[in-house]
Amino acid sequence: MAVFVTDTHPLWWYATGQLRRLSPRALRAFQRADEDRGLIYVPAVVLWEISLLLKLGRLRVEQPFNTWMELLLAKRGFDLAPLEPAVIAGTLGLGAIADPFDAAVVATALARDLPLITKDEQITRARVVDTVW
């Protein structure tokens, strides 16, 4: 079974039906997780970032955020990756990744030794974690 960590944008695109924005490989990973044939860890900071973007009006969701988040995490192929001390400490060595949310997402993938689903060019150029796109 394939296991991944997700960045914010691919999770949002998948969860809101913007499937054309995903690469075929990323889409396949999300579909397999949805079918309980794969697992995608959702870093807690990804959910926090989405909540902030909703608050700023940069994203919109049809139902309350809490409901959206609970429905996502209730799926068998999706699991929460909490913001653990190892992740926080891991961000210190990621000077090439300036955004604190991105650094925490990368540190989550590194702490779990899993590939990261992302299209983020700064993350892929840094080459500190295996990425899938």
N, C-alpha and C positions, 0 to 999 in steps of 0.2 A: 504494500500500500504506500503510495506517495504521500509524503508529509512536507508541508511548507509553512512559512510565516508569510503574512501578507502586509504590504504597505497600504497606506490609506486610499490612494486613488484607485487601485484595482479592486479593492473591496467595495468601495462606493459604486464604481461603475457596474460591477456584477450585481450588487444588491439592489440597484435602482434600474436594472434592465438595460444599461448602456453597453450592451455586449459587443458592439462593433468597435468600441474603443479598446477592447482587450485583444492581445495577440492570440492566435489559435492555441498556443501552449498554455497561456494563462487561463484562457476560457476553459480548456479541458480540465485543468487543475480544480477550478471552482465547481465545474459540473460534477466531477468525480466526488468532491467533498459533499455536494448537495445530494448525491446518490449514495452516500455513506460508503464510497469506495476509495476514499482519500481523506486526508485531514489537513485543515488549514488552521494554524494558530493565529488568532487575532490579538495583537498586542494591545494591552489596556490603553496605551498612549494613542493608538489609532482611533479608538472609540472616543477618547478625550478630544483629539483633534477634530473629529467629525462634529462633536457637540459644540466646539468653539466655532467652527465654520457655519453651523446652523444658527448659532447665536448672532453671528455677524451678518447673516443673511446671504452668505455666499453659496450655501447649499439649502435645499428644501426637501422635506420628507412629508408624506401625506398623513402619517400617523404620529402620535407623540414619540419623541426620540426613545424614551424608555421602552415603549412597546416594540419599536423597530429593533432596538438592541437585544431585547429579551428573545424575540422571535429568531433573530440571527443565531444567537448563542444556544438556543434550544435545539438547533439542527445538529444531528449526530456528527457530521463531518466538519464542524466548526467548534473551536474551543478557545477560551480566553487564556492569553498568556499574561499573567499579572506582571506588574512593574516590580520586579524582584531586586534585592540589593546587588546581585551579580550584573544585572542589566544596567543599573545606575552607574556602578563602577566601570562597566565596560564602555560607557560613553566617553570616558576620559581619554581613551586612546584613539578616538576617532576624529582627530583634528581636521581631516579632509572633508568632514561632513558637518557643515556649519549649523544647519537647522536642528534644534534640540529634539523635535519629534522624530525626524529622520534618524538621528543618532541613536535614539532609544529603540526604534524599529530595527535598525541594523544590529545593535547590541543584543536584542532579543533573539534574532536569527543566529548570531554568533554563539550566544549562551546555550542555545538548544542544538547547535551544530546542524542547522537546517538551511536550505536555500530560501531566498527571499523573492517573492513575486513582486516585481517593481519595474516601472518604466523610467524611473527617476535617473536622469543622466549623471547627476553628481554622485549618486550612490554607485552606479555601474562603473563610472570612471575611476572611483576610489579603489575598486578591486579588493575590498577587504572582506567581502562576503560573496558566496555564490549567488547569482541572481538568475531568475527565470523570467523570460518575456517572450 
